[in-house]
Amino acid sequence: MKLQSTLHQEAREKLEQVGRADILIGIPSYNNERTIGQVVKAIQCGLAKYFPTQKAVIMNSDGSSTDKTRDIVKKTSVYTDLDTILIEHPVHPARSLAAPYHGVPGKGSAFKAIFEMAYELNVNTCLVVDSDLRSITPEWVELLAGPVIRKGYDYVAPYYSRYKYDGTITNSIVYPLTRALYGKRIRQPIGGDFGFSRRMVENFLSKDVWGTDVARYGIDVWMTTIAINEGFKICQSFLGAKIHDAKDPSCSLGPMFKQVVGTLFYLTSRYEENWRNVKGSRSTAMYGFCSETFPEPVSAKIKSMIEKFQTGVKENIVWWKSTLPEETVKELEKIAHLSPKEFTFPAELWVKVVYDFATVYKNIGKITSPDAKNGQEKLLTSLIPLYFGRTASFVRETKNMSTAEAEQVVEKLCTEFERMKPYLVESWFKE
């Protein structure tokens, strides 16, 4: 395979020194000096404890951090202290390297650099973990690599316990839509921490998408969707609580929302013949022991989200009337006039909205005009206030629930996506 490399010269020099390895663990980062040292230590301990005979490399793929992230990675080592934590010295202490990458700025480009390094080192197993984790333990290394090494899986998705308001884009759109389309229940399709076989890495590198939004925040859902649709062996691994630098779902989303959802809609078009006749969903194999955990709370400001929803409806209503089904627009107008105390965004309407937007996104993309890209961008931007409205409704509904109880509300939403899938099929494949 001929690669158009995103590896920095510093990384290529390290690559020549190492030669080959068995495991590569990549850590994408950007200004994570506060947390990345602990992540590196946990990985080093996990490799020493669970894979002491494997030759391993830890690679920090950095997006030009302006803080001390890269310096901390280079200086962090637990190997002098291994006897005190009751694990064996590894035969091959993991090599750590930190280097910036070339290419489109974003998480996907960081991943591509990691995949390139894994390919060049001829590793059998590649992992990626987030750099802002505070709940990572050495066991995560075994839980993400074990299914690949011991069980022959190609793709290991994380299964965490997350606070009810952490991961609201996952809960409201990515998980239920992915599940309804392809019939596989992968709870965290954009979780951030994954395990891959070499076969999976080679597949990712063979795709011509690295100049698109996949090279930004679309990478996680892109990887999960490919693994589902292209015949790879998939499992989930229970990692316990995910405690990280979570964001208040009522805050500004920046480009992340559009890149994730745009990638999701693009993939819906690409694999339309795969999901057309899929009905219902089934569980995915689980690795590890599922125990009760207690993630950190994440705040969510209902009033702010309702205001963003109402403003967004006013700003976009005329355009929606020319693009969306009339009934959907009327229902959105109706709930936009509700007071904060009365406000609710029903699950059935939300499913309609997501299915309608996915269909319009596809239809705009068929237009052979420079305006098509702008039209899709405008459509995704106009979905953001509706996401805020649905999230506000979810927060209101679950405010007195435990995280476990709120999870059942998410499951009911997924069931609604599955029940209403014929609505999507009818509108999507209409001549």
Backbone hydrogen bonds, N-H to C=O, Kabsch-Sander energy under -0.5 kcal/mol:
donor,donor_aa,acceptor,acceptor_aa,energy
3,L,1,M,-0.6
5,S,3,L,-1.0
8,H,100,P,-0.7
12,R,8,H,-2.0
13,E,9,Q,-2.2
14,K,10,E,-1.7
15,L,11,A,-2.3
16,E,12,R,-1.9
17,Q,13,E,-1.6
18,V,14,K,-2.4
19,G,15,L,-2.6
20,R,18,V,-1.7
21,A,121,L,-2.0
22,D,55,K,-3.1
23,I,55,K,-2.0
24,L,125,T,-2.0
25,I,57,V,-2.7
26,G,24,L,-0.5
26,G,127,L,-3.3
27,I,59,M,-2.9
29,S,61,S,-1.8
35,T,32,N,-1.1
36,I,32,N,-2.5
38,Q,35,T,-0.5
39,V,35,T,-1.5
40,V,36,I,-2.4
41,K,37,G,-2.2
42,A,38,Q,-2.3
43,I,39,V,-2.1
44,Q,40,V,-2.6
45,C,41,K,-2.5
46,G,42,A,-2.4
47,L,43,I,-2.6
48,A,44,Q,-2.2
49,K,45,C,-2.4
50,Y,46,G,-2.7
51,F,46,G,-0.5
51,F,47,L,-1.8
54,Q,51,F,-1.3
56,A,54,Q,-0.6
56,A,92,H,-0.6
57,V,23,I,-2.1
58,I,95,R,-3.6
59,M,25,I,-2.8
59,M,57,V,-0.6
60,N,58,I,-0.5
60,N,97,L,-3.1
61,S,27,I,-1.0
61,S,59,M,-0.8
62,D,60,N,-0.9
62,D,99,A,-2.1
63,G,29,S,-2.6
64,S,62,D,-0.8
72,I,68,K,-2.6
73,V,69,T,-1.9
74,K,70,R,-2.1
75,K,71,D,-1.8
76,T,72,I,-1.5
81,D,78,V,-2.1
82,L,79,Y,-0.7
84,T,81,D,-0.9
85,I,81,D,-0.7
85,I,82,L,-1.1
86,L,83,D,-1.2
87,I,82,L,-1.3
91,V,52,P,-2.5
92,H,52,P,-1.0
95,R,56,A,-2.0
97,L,58,I,-2.4
99,A,60,N,-2.4
101,Y,62,D,-1.0
102,H,6,T,-2.9
108,G,216,R,-1.7
109,S,215,A,-1.9
110,A,106,G,-1.6
111,F,107,K,-2.3
112,K,108,G,-2.4
113,A,109,S,-1.9
114,I,110,A,-1.6
115,F,111,F,-3.0
116,E,112,K,-2.7
117,M,113,A,-2.2
118,A,114,I,-2.5
119,Y,115,F,-2.5
120,E,116,E,-2.8
121,L,117,M,-2.3
122,N,119,Y,-0.9
123,V,118,A,-2.0
124,N,22,D,-1.8
125,T,22,D,-1.7
126,C,196,F,-2.4
127,L,24,L,-2.6
128,V,194,F,-2.2
129,V,26,G,-2.1
133,L,130,D,-0.5
134,R,243,I,-3.4
135,S,243,I,-1.0
140,W,137,T,-1.6
141,V,138,P,-1.2
142,E,138,P,-0.7
143,L,139,E,-2.5
144,L,140,W,-2.0
145,A,141,V,-2.4
146,G,142,E,-2.6
148,V,145,A,-0.7
149,I,145,A,-2.7
150,R,146,G,-3.3
151,K,146,G,-0.8
151,K,147,P,-0.7
152,G,148,V,-0.8
153,Y,147,P,-2.5
154,D,233,K,-2.4
155,Y,233,K,-2.0
156,V,195,G,-2.9
157,A,155,Y,-0.6
157,A,235,C,-2.6
159,Y,237,S,-2.3
161,S,240,G,-2.5
162,R,160,Y,-0.6
166,D,163,Y,-2.5
167,G,165,Y,-0.5
171,N,167,G,-2.5
172,S,168,T,-2.2
173,I,169,I,-2.0
174,V,169,I,-1.9
175,Y,170,T,-2.6
177,L,173,I,-2.4
178,T,174,V,-2.2
179,R,175,Y,-2.5
180,A,176,P,-2.3
181,L,177,L,-2.6
182,Y,178,T,-2.2
183,G,179,R,-1.9
185,R,282,R,-2.0
186,I,184,K,-1.2
187,R,185,R,-0.6
191,G,188,Q,-1.6
194,F,128,V,-1.8
195,G,156,V,-1.8
196,F,126,C,-2.9
197,S,154,D,-2.0
198,R,124,N,-1.0
201,V,197,S,-2.0
202,E,198,R,-2.6
203,N,199,R,-1.6
204,F,200,M,-2.2
205,L,201,V,-2.3
206,S,202,E,-1.3
207,K,203,N,-0.5
207,K,204,F,-1.3
209,V,207,K,-1.1
212,T,209,V,-2.2
215,A,212,T,-1.7
216,R,213,D,-1.6
218,G,213,D,-1.9
219,I,216,R,-0.5
222,W,218,G,-1.7
223,M,219,I,-2.5
224,T,220,D,-2.3
225,T,221,V,-2.3
226,I,222,W,-2.2
227,A,223,M,-2.5
228,I,224,T,-2.0
229,N,225,T,-2.3
230,E,226,I,-2.2
231,G,228,I,-0.5
232,F,227,A,-1.3
234,I,232,F,-0.6
235,C,155,Y,-2.1
236,Q,285,A,-2.9
237,S,157,A,-2.2
238,F,287,Y,-2.5
239,L,159,Y,-2.2
239,L,237,S,-0.6
240,G,159,Y,-0.6
242,K,161,S,-2.1
243,I,241,A,-0.7
244,H,242,K,-0.6
246,A,244,H,-2.2
251,C,248,D,-2.1
256,M,253,L,-1.0
259,Q,255,P,-2.2
260,V,256,M,-2.5
261,V,257,F,-2.8
262,G,258,K,-2.3
263,T,259,Q,-1.8
264,L,260,V,-2.2
265,F,261,V,-2.7
266,Y,262,G,-2.4
267,L,263,T,-2.4
268,T,264,L,-1.6
269,S,265,F,-1.5
270,R,266,Y,-2.0
271,Y,267,L,-2.4
272,E,269,S,-1.3
274,N,271,Y,-1.0
275,W,271,Y,-1.5
276,R,272,E,-1.4
278,V,275,W,-1.4
282,R,183,G,-2.2
284,T,185,R,-0.5
287,Y,236,Q,-2.8
290,C,288,G,-0.6
291,S,289,F,-0.7
302,I,300,A,-0.9
305,M,301,K,-1.7
306,I,302,I,-2.5
307,E,303,K,-2.3
308,K,304,S,-2.0
309,F,305,M,-2.2
310,Q,306,I,-2.8
311,T,307,E,-2.5
312,G,308,K,-2.2
313,V,309,F,-2.2
314,K,310,Q,-1.9
315,E,311,T,-2.2
316,N,312,G,-1.7
317,I,313,V,-1.7
320,W,316,N,-2.7
321,K,317,I,-1.9
322,S,318,V,-0.6
322,S,319,W,-1.2
323,T,319,W,-0.5
323,T,320,W,-1.4
324,L,320,W,-3.5
329,V,325,P,-1.8
330,K,326,E,-2.2
331,E,327,E,-1.9
332,L,328,T,-2.0
333,E,329,V,-2.5
334,K,330,K,-2.0
335,I,331,E,-2.0
336,A,332,L,-1.6
337,H,333,E,-0.6
337,H,334,K,-1.0
338,L,335,I,-1.3
342,E,339,S,-0.8
343,F,339,S,-1.5
350,W,346,P,-2.2
351,V,347,A,-2.5
352,K,348,E,-2.0
353,V,349,L,-2.6
354,V,350,W,-2.5
355,Y,351,V,-2.5
356,D,352,K,-3.1
357,F,353,V,-2.9
358,A,354,V,-2.4
359,T,355,Y,-2.0
360,V,356,D,-2.6
361,Y,357,F,-2.6
362,K,358,A,-1.9
363,N,359,T,-2.4
364,I,360,V,-2.9
365,G,361,Y,-1.8
366,K,362,K,-0.8
366,K,363,N,-0.7
367,I,364,I,-1.6
369,S,367,I,-1.9
372,A,369,S,-1.9
374,N,370,P,-0.7
375,G,371,D,-2.6
376,Q,372,A,-2.4
377,E,373,K,-2.2
378,K,374,N,-2.5
379,L,375,G,-2.2
380,L,376,Q,-2.4
381,T,377,E,-2.3
382,S,378,K,-2.0
383,L,379,L,-0.8
383,L,380,L,-0.6
384,I,380,L,-0.9
384,I,381,T,-0.7
387,Y,383,L,-2.2
388,F,384,I,-2.2
389,G,385,P,-2.0
390,R,386,L,-2.5
391,T,387,Y,-2.6
392,A,388,F,-2.6
393,S,389,G,-1.9
394,F,390,R,-2.2
395,V,391,T,-2.7
396,R,392,A,-2.3
397,E,393,S,-2.3
398,T,394,F,-1.9
399,K,395,V,-0.9
399,K,396,R,-0.6
401,M,398,T,-2.3
406,A,402,S,-2.6
407,E,403,T,-1.8
408,Q,404,A,-0.9
408,Q,405,E,-0.6
409,V,405,E,-0.9
410,V,406,A,-1.7
411,E,407,E,-2.2
412,K,408,Q,-2.0
413,L,409,V,-1.9
414,C,410,V,-2.2
415,T,411,E,-2.2
416,E,412,K,-1.9
417,F,413,L,-2.2
418,E,414,C,-2.1
419,R,415,T,-2.7
420,M,416,E,-2.3
421,K,418,E,-1.1
423,Y,420,M,-1.5
424,L,420,M,-1.0
425,V,421,K,-2.5
426,E,422,P,-2.6
427,S,423,Y,-1.9
428,W,424,L,-3.2
429,F,425,V,-2.1
430,K,427,S,-0.6
